[in-house]
Amino acid sequence: MTENPEQILEGRCALITGGSRGLGRALCCKFTAEGARVAFTYLNNDDAANETRAMCKEAGGEALVYKVPVTDREATGRMVEDIEEKWGGIDILVNNAAVTQALPIALMEEEDWDYVMDTNVKGVFLTTRTVLRGMIRSKGGVILNIGSLAGVRMMEAPLHYYTSKAAIKGLTECLAKEVARYGIRVICLAPGLLEEGVGRNLPDHRLADYLKHCSLGRVGRFGEVARFAAFLVSDANTYMTGETVIIDGGV
């Protein structure tokens, strides 16, 4: 436990993929506010990345920012080496970067399948494998994989996206068993529909149907998920690994 209960991630170093907007941005800001040093990746929106950096500064910290695709093995390796040189190591990895497409299988091309699976699954594998080497050396760390309600429950969603998120659940379970001997925990956090992203692209009738089945009657907020994520990777939650935790408002 940290000495200051108001900052549950004090002294920790976190790498968050896909941190320039949406949930990734909320995670960066919340982790910074909780005392962590934060590094994040983004793909192509420089303005959004700079905005996240500025928001982290307002929250009390200076973020390290890397324009690195999660599918680029060599660039990921250089980034992790740079972070480890600056900070001495990475205590927390959040695999948040993901993509989707609103395509039925009849219109889905092989390239579409590869695009989503490469980013959402292979990207997690490449980033995790690279960061894990340092965590194993230091005999500790936490990996938080951002999954989805799609991939955990039977529901209508793009096939490649659903499959990729189901794969993340399996990856979490298998990896948690493998690395527990090194004191490393692996958790999957599976949100339901949130205020932007996939939820924003749903047709009105699909969104209305979701909300009808949601006990709280609304989509989730990024801040709510980020607060819970900070708890999951903190020392307040030391006896959980291999689990997929759903946060969906009671669907």
Helices and strands as residue ranges (DSSP letters): E 13-16, H 22-33, E 37-42, H 46-58, E 64-67, H 73-87, E 92-95, G 105-107, H 110-117, I 118-122, H 123-138, E 141-146, H 159-179, G 180-182, E 184-191, G 197-201, H 204-213, H 222-232, E 244-247
